[in-house]
Amino acid sequence: MLALEAAVQANPEDSVAWQTLGQTHADSDEDGRAIACLRRAVSSDPHNLDALLALGVSYTNELDQSRALQH
Protein backbone atom coordinates (compact mmCIF):
# COMPACT_ATOMS: atom_id res chain seq x y z
CA MET A 1 0.00 0.00 0.00
CA LEU A 2 2.94 2.34 0.62
CA ALA A 3 3.89 2.19 -3.06
CA LEU A 4 0.36 3.23 -4.03
CA GLU A 5 0.40 6.12 -1.59
CA ALA A 6 3.74 7.22 -3.02
CA ALA A 7 2.30 7.03 -6.54
CA VAL A 8 -0.62 9.34 -5.74
CA GLN A 9 1.70 11.74 -3.92
CA ALA A 10 4.04 11.83 -6.92
CA ASN A 11 1.20 12.45 -9.37
CA PRO A 12 -1.99 13.56 -7.58
CA GLU A 13 -3.94 13.73 -10.86
CA ASP A 14 -3.37 10.04 -11.72
CA SER A 15 -6.88 8.64 -11.72
CA VAL A 16 -5.75 5.02 -12.04
CA ALA A 17 -3.42 5.32 -9.05
CA TRP A 18 -6.25 6.77 -6.93
CA GLN A 19 -8.57 4.02 -8.17
CA THR A 20 -6.07 1.31 -7.29
CA LEU A 21 -5.51 2.78 -3.83
CA GLY A 22 -9.27 3.05 -3.33
CA GLN A 23 -9.80 -0.55 -4.41
CA THR A 24 -7.07 -1.66 -2.01
CA HIS A 25 -8.87 0.09 0.85
CA ALA A 26 -12.19 -1.43 -0.26
CA ASP A 27 -10.63 -4.90 -0.32
CA SER A 28 -9.54 -4.29 3.29
CA ASP A 29 -13.10 -3.30 4.28
CA GLU A 30 -12.07 0.32 4.78
CA ASP A 31 -14.93 1.77 2.75
CA GLY A 32 -14.63 5.29 4.14
CA ARG A 33 -11.05 5.55 2.90
CA ALA A 34 -11.98 3.78 -0.32
CA ILE A 35 -14.70 6.34 -1.01
CA ALA A 36 -12.28 9.24 -0.49
CA CYS A 37 -9.75 7.75 -2.91
CA LEU A 38 -12.33 6.72 -5.48
CA ARG A 39 -13.94 10.16 -5.42
CA ARG A 40 -10.52 11.62 -6.15
CA ALA A 41 -10.08 9.16 -9.03
CA VAL A 42 -13.43 10.19 -10.52
CA SER A 43 -12.70 13.89 -10.08
CA SER A 44 -9.43 13.40 -12.00
CA ASP A 45 -11.14 11.37 -14.74
CA PRO A 46 -14.97 11.39 -14.79
CA HIS A 47 -14.87 8.63 -17.43
CA ASN A 48 -13.00 6.12 -15.24
CA LEU A 49 -15.74 3.50 -15.27
CA ASP A 50 -13.92 1.09 -12.95
CA ALA A 51 -13.61 3.81 -10.31
CA LEU A 52 -17.28 4.75 -10.72
CA LEU A 53 -18.34 1.14 -10.26
CA ALA A 54 -16.09 0.64 -7.23
CA LEU A 55 -17.42 3.89 -5.76
CA GLY A 56 -20.99 2.62 -6.14
CA VAL A 57 -20.06 -0.62 -4.39
CA SER A 58 -18.38 1.24 -1.52
CA TYR A 59 -21.42 3.48 -1.09
CA THR A 60 -23.59 0.35 -1.02
CA ASN A 61 -21.37 -1.13 1.69
CA GLU A 62 -21.78 2.09 3.68
CA LEU A 63 -25.58 1.82 3.24
CA ASP A 64 -25.72 5.12 1.30
CA GLN A 65 -28.39 4.05 -1.16
CA SER A 66 -28.88 7.38 -2.94
CA ARG A 67 -25.17 7.86 -3.69
CA ALA A 68 -24.79 4.20 -4.65
CA LEU A 69 -27.52 4.60 -7.25
CA GLN A 70 -25.83 7.70 -8.68
CA HIS A 71 -22.73 5.67 -9.47
DRENTORKOL-3810 file (N, C-alpha, C; in nm, 4 decimals):
REM DRENTORKOL-3810
@n.u->0.0826; n.v->-0.1188; n.w->0.0000; ca.u->0.0000; ca.v->0.0000; ca.w->0.0000; c.u->0.0870; c.v->0.1251; c.w->0.0000
@n.u->0.2049; n.v->0.1179; n.w->0.0576; ca.u->0.2939; ca.v->0.2340; ca.w->0.0617; c.u->0.3335; c.v->0.2784; c.w->-0.0782
@n.u->0.3532; n.v->0.1834; n.w->-0.1678; ca.u->0.3889; ca.v->0.2187; ca.w->-0.3057; c.u->0.2746; c.v->0.2944; c.w->-0.3727
@n.u->0.1511; n.v->0.2539; n.w->-0.3456; ca.u->0.0356; ca.v->0.3231; ca.w->-0.4035; c.u->0.0233; c.v->0.4645; c.w->-0.3482
@n.u->0.0455; n.v->0.4794; n.w->-0.2185; ca.u->0.0401; ca.v->0.6119; ca.w->-0.1585; c.u->0.1483; c.v->0.7018; c.w->-0.2161
@n.u->0.2658; n.v->0.6454; n.w->-0.2411; ca.u->0.3744; ca.v->0.7223; ca.w->-0.3019; c.u->0.3377; c.v->0.7618; c.w->-0.4445
@n.u->0.2694; n.v->0.6737; n.w->-0.5159; ca.u->0.2302; ca.v->0.7033; ca.w->-0.6540; c.u->0.1312; c.v->0.8192; c.w->-0.6605
@n.u->0.0346; n.v->0.8236; n.w->-0.5701; ca.u->-0.0620; ca.v->0.9341; ca.w->-0.5741; c.u->0.0012; c.v->1.0633; c.w->-0.5237
@n.u->0.0996; n.v->1.0534; n.w->-0.4360; ca.u->0.1704; ca.v->1.1736; ca.w->-0.3916; c.u->0.2573; c.v->1.2289; c.w->-0.5039
@n.u->0.3176; n.v->1.1407; n.w->-0.5817; ca.u->0.4038; ca.v->1.1833; ca.w->-0.6916; c.u->0.3235; c.v->1.2459; c.w->-0.8053
@n.u->0.2044; n.v->1.1934; n.w->-0.8293; ca.u->0.1196; ca.v->1.2447; ca.w->-0.9371; c.u->-0.0252; c.v->1.2465; c.w->-0.8885
@n.u->-0.0659; n.v->1.3528; n.w->-0.8192; ca.u->-0.1992; ca.v->1.3565; ca.w->-0.7584; c.u->-0.3158; c.v->1.3600; c.w->-0.8578
@n.u->-0.2869; n.v->1.3738; n.w->-0.9861; ca.u->-0.3939; ca.v->1.3731; ca.w->-1.0862; c.u->-0.4068; c.v->1.2382; c.w->-1.1562
@n.u->-0.3345; n.v->1.1377; n.w->-1.1106; ca.u->-0.3371; ca.v->1.0042; ca.w->-1.1716; c.u->-0.4606; c.v->0.9280; c.w->-1.1244
@n.u->-0.5609; n.v->0.9266; n.w->-1.2076; ca.u->-0.6881; ca.v->0.8639; ca.w->-1.1723; c.u->-0.6732; c.v->0.7146; c.w->-1.1437
@n.u->-0.5919; n.v->0.6471; n.w->-1.2221; ca.u->-0.5750; ca.v->0.5020; ca.w->-1.2040; c.u->-0.5055; c.v->0.4712; c.w->-1.0714
@n.u->-0.4089; n.v->0.5536; n.w->-1.0337; ca.u->-0.3416; ca.v->0.5321; ca.w->-0.9048; c.u->-0.4400; c.v->0.5504; c.w->-0.7901
@n.u->-0.5233; n.v->0.6556; n.w->-0.7971; ca.u->-0.6248; ca.v->0.6767; ca.w->-0.6932; c.u->-0.7244; c.v->0.5609; c.w->-0.6910
@n.u->-0.7628; n.v->0.5143; n.w->-0.8095; ca.u->-0.8570; ca.v->0.4019; ca.w->-0.8175; c.u->-0.7975; c.v->0.2774; c.w->-0.7535
@n.u->-0.6729; n.v->0.2496; n.w->-0.7836; ca.u->-0.6069; ca.v->0.1311; ca.w->-0.7287; c.u->-0.5946; c.v->0.1410; c.w->-0.5766
@n.u->-0.5585; n.v->0.2585; n.w->-0.5284; ca.u->-0.5507; ca.v->0.2782; ca.w->-0.3833; c.u->-0.6888; c.v->0.2627; c.w->-0.3202
@n.u->-0.7897; n.v->0.3185; n.w->-0.3833; ca.u->-0.9266; ca.v->0.3047; ca.w->-0.3334; c.u->-0.9728; c.v->0.1600; c.w->-0.3307
@n.u->-0.9410; n.v->0.0863; n.w->-0.4364; ca.u->-0.9805; ca.v->-0.0546; ca.w->-0.4413; c.u->-0.9071; c.v->-0.1348; c.w->-0.3342
@n.u->-0.7830; n.v->-0.0991; n.w->-0.3067; ca.u->-0.7070; ca.v->-0.1661; ca.w->-0.2010; c.u->-0.7729; c.v->-0.1429; c.w->-0.0655
@n.u->-0.8164; n.v->-0.0197; n.w->-0.0408; ca.u->-0.8870; ca.v->0.0089; ca.w->0.0846; c.u->-1.0199; c.v->-0.0673; c.w->0.0900
@n.u->-1.0904; n.v->-0.0716; n.w->-0.0217; ca.u->-1.2189; ca.v->-0.1434; ca.w->-0.0257; c.u->-1.1981; c.v->-0.2921; c.w->0.0024
@n.u->-1.0923; n.v->-0.3485; n.w->-0.0545; ca.u->-1.0630; ca.v->-0.4898; ca.w->-0.0321; c.u->-1.0309; c.v->-0.5186; c.w->0.1147
@n.u->-0.9859; n.v->-0.4157; n.w->0.1866; ca.u->-0.9540; ca.v->-0.4292; ca.w->0.3290; c.u->-1.0712; c.v->-0.3863; c.w->0.4169
@n.u->-1.1880; n.v->-0.3719; n.w->0.3573; ca.u->-1.3103; ca.v->-0.3298; ca.w->0.4278; c.u->-1.2961; c.v->-0.1937; c.w->0.4941
@n.u->-1.2212; n.v->-0.1060; n.w->0.4319; ca.u->-1.2072; ca.v->0.0323; ca.w->0.4778; c.u->-1.2816; c.v->0.1221; c.w->0.3789
@n.u->-1.4139; n.v->0.1095; n.w->0.3771; ca.u->-1.4928; ca.v->0.1767; ca.w->0.2752; c.u->-1.4884; c.v->0.3288; c.w->0.2847
@n.u->-1.4742; n.v->0.3834; n.w->0.4021; ca.u->-1.4631; ca.v->0.5285; ca.w->0.4143; c.u->-1.3409; c.v->0.5817; c.w->0.3407
@n.u->-1.2283; n.v->0.5159; n.w->0.3604; ca.u->-1.1051; ca.v->0.5550; ca.w->0.2903; c.u->-1.1162; c.v->0.5250; c.w->0.1419
@n.u->-1.1797; n.v->0.4134; n.w->0.1093; ca.u->-1.1979; ca.v->0.3780; ca.w->-0.0316; c.u->-1.2787; c.v->0.4859; c.w->-0.1031
@n.u->-1.3848; n.v->0.5313; n.w->-0.0400; ca.u->-1.4697; ca.v->0.6341; ca.w->-0.1007; c.u->-1.3898; c.v->0.7612; c.w->-0.1266
@n.u->-1.3086; n.v->0.8027; n.w->-0.0316; ca.u->-1.2283; ca.v->0.9245; ca.w->-0.0490; c.u->-1.1341; c.v->0.9102; c.w->-0.1691
@n.u->-1.0680; n.v->0.7971; n.w->-0.1800; ca.u->-0.9748; ca.v->0.7746; ca.w->-0.2911; c.u->-1.0487; c.v->0.7633; c.w->-0.4244
@n.u->-1.1583; n.v->0.6912; n.w->-0.4237; ca.u->-1.2330; ca.v->0.6717; ca.w->-0.5480; c.u->-1.2971; c.v->0.8010; c.w->-0.5954
@n.u->-1.3407; n.v->0.8843; n.w->-0.5028; ca.u->-1.3941; ca.v->1.0157; ca.w->-0.5423; c.u->-1.2847; c.v->1.0986; c.w->-0.6072
@n.u->-1.1640; n.v->1.0898; n.w->-0.5555; ca.u->-1.0517; ca.v->1.1624; ca.w->-0.6152; c.u->-1.0216; c.v->1.1079; c.w->-0.7545
@n.u->-1.0307; n.v->0.9763; n.w->-0.7714; ca.u->-1.0085; ca.v->0.9159; ca.w->-0.9032; c.u->-1.1101; c.v->0.9678; c.w->-1.0037
@n.u->-1.2357; n.v->0.9735; n.w->-0.9623; ca.u->-1.3427; ca.v->1.0188; ca.w->-1.0516; c.u->-1.3304; c.v->1.1689; c.w->-1.0796
@n.u->-1.2862; n.v->1.2457; n.w->-0.9826; ca.u->-1.2700; ca.v->1.3891; ca.w->-1.0077; c.u->-1.1555; c.v->1.4136; c.w->-1.1062
@n.u->-1.0534; n.v->1.3278; n.w->-1.1047; ca.u->-0.9433; ca.v->1.3399; ca.w->-1.1999; c.u->-0.9834; c.v->1.2928; c.w->-1.3391
@n.u->-1.0676; n.v->1.1908; n.w->-1.3453; ca.u->-1.1144; ca.v->1.1372; ca.w->-1.4738; c.u->-1.2583; c.v->1.0902; c.w->-1.4585
@n.u->-1.3552; n.v->1.1752; n.w->-1.4953; ca.u->-1.4968; ca.v->1.1388; ca.w->-1.4793; c.u->-1.5405; c.v->1.0192; c.w->-1.5644
@n.u->-1.4536; n.v->0.9759; n.w->-1.6565; ca.u->-1.4871; ca.v->0.8625; ca.w->-1.7433; c.u->-1.4202; c.v->0.7328; c.w->-1.6985
@n.u->-1.3636; n.v->0.7319; n.w->-1.5794; ca.u->-1.3005; ca.v->0.6120; ca.w->-1.5242; c.u->-1.4124; c.v->0.5215; c.w->-1.4719
@n.u->-1.4582; n.v->0.4337; n.w->-1.5592; ca.u->-1.5745; ca.v->0.3498; ca.w->-1.5267; c.u->-1.5475; c.v->0.2529; c.w->-1.4125
@n.u->-1.4249; n.v->0.2013; n.w->-1.4044; ca.u->-1.3923; ca.v->0.1088; ca.w->-1.2954; c.u->-1.4005; c.v->0.1799; c.w->-1.1603
@n.u->-1.3536; n.v->0.3044; n.w->-1.1559; ca.u->-1.3607; ca.v->0.3815; ca.w->-1.0309; c.u->-1.5055; c.v->0.4136; c.w->-0.9964
@n.u->-1.5859; n.v->0.4469; n.w->-1.0960; ca.u->-1.7279; ca.v->0.4752; ca.w->-1.0716; c.u->-1.7997; c.v->0.3531; c.w->-1.0156
@n.u->-1.7720; n.v->0.2378; n.w->-1.0733; ca.u->-1.8343; ca.v->0.1142; ca.w->-1.0258; c.u->-1.7903; c.v->0.0823; c.w->-0.8828
@n.u->-1.6598; n.v->0.0924; n.w->-0.8567; ca.u->-1.6094; ca.v->0.0644; ca.w->-0.7225; c.u->-1.6662; c.v->0.1637; c.w->-0.6216
@n.u->-1.6840; n.v->0.2879; n.w->-0.6643; ca.u->-1.7420; ca.v->0.3889; ca.w->-0.5761; c.u->-1.8860; c.v->0.3521; c.w->-0.5413
@n.u->-1.9617; n.v->0.3066; n.w->-0.6400; ca.u->-2.0989; ca.v->0.2620; ca.w->-0.6139; c.u->-2.1039; c.v->0.1464; c.w->-0.5161
@n.u->-2.0117; n.v->0.0540; n.w->-0.5299; ca.u->-2.0062; ca.v->-0.0618; ca.w->-0.4389; c.u->-1.9721; c.v->-0.0159; c.w->-0.2973
@n.u->-1.8757; n.v->0.0747; n.w->-0.2853; ca.u->-1.8379; ca.v->0.1238; ca.w->-0.1520; c.u->-1.9526; c.v->0.1996; c.w->-0.0867
@n.u->-2.0248; n.v->0.2796; n.w->-0.1642; ca.u->-2.1418; ca.v->0.3483; ca.w->-0.1086; c.u->-2.2477; c.v->0.2472; c.w->-0.0653
@n.u->-2.2641; n.v->0.1404; n.w->-0.1411; ca.u->-2.3586; ca.v->0.0352; ca.w->-0.1025; c.u->-2.3167; c.v->-0.0271; c.w->0.0303
@n.u->-2.1881; n.v->-0.0553; n.w->0.0444; ca.u->-2.1375; ca.v->-0.1134; ca.w->0.1690; c.u->-2.1578; c.v->-0.0205; c.w->0.2879
@n.u->-2.1567; n.v->0.1099; n.w->0.2624; ca.u->-2.1780; ca.v->0.2090; ca.w->0.3682; c.u->-2.3271; c.v->0.2410; c.w->0.3859
@n.u->-2.4130; n.v->0.1680; n.w->0.3162; ca.u->-2.5585; ca.v->0.1822; ca.w->0.3237; c.u->-2.6063; c.v->0.3216; c.w->0.2809
@n.u->-2.5351; n.v->0.3819; n.w->0.1851; ca.u->-2.5724; ca.v->0.5122; ca.w->0.1302; c.u->-2.6391; c.v->0.4874; c.w->-0.0054
@n.u->-2.7665; n.v->0.4514; n.w->0.0009; ca.u->-2.8389; ca.v->0.4055; ca.w->-0.1164; c.u->-2.8460; c.v->0.5119; c.w->-0.2261
@n.u->-2.8712; n.v->0.6360; n.w->-0.1904; ca.u->-2.8877; ca.v->0.7376; ca.w->-0.2940; c.u->-2.7580; c.v->0.7623; c.w->-0.3692
@n.u->-2.6453; n.v->0.7685; n.w->-0.2993; ca.u->-2.5175; ca.v->0.7865; ca.w->-0.3687; c.u->-2.4782; c.v->0.6610; c.w->-0.4456
@n.u->-2.5098; n.v->0.5455; n.w->-0.3930; ca.u->-2.4789; ca.v->0.4203; ca.w->-0.4646; c.u->-2.5523; c.v->0.4183; c.w->-0.5983
@n.u->-2.6757; n.v->0.4604; n.w->-0.5999; ca.u->-2.7524; ca.v->0.4604; ca.w->-0.7245; c.u->-2.6993; c.v->0.5619; c.w->-0.8246
@n.u->-2.6402; n.v->0.6692; n.w->-0.7780; ca.u->-2.5834; ca.v->0.7696; ca.w->-0.8675; c.u->-2.4630; c.v->0.7150; c.w->-0.9436
@n.u->-2.3963; n.v->0.6182; n.w->-0.8850; ca.u->-2.2734; ca.v->0.5667; ca.w->-0.9466; c.u->-2.2947; c.v->0.4308; c.w->-1.0096
END
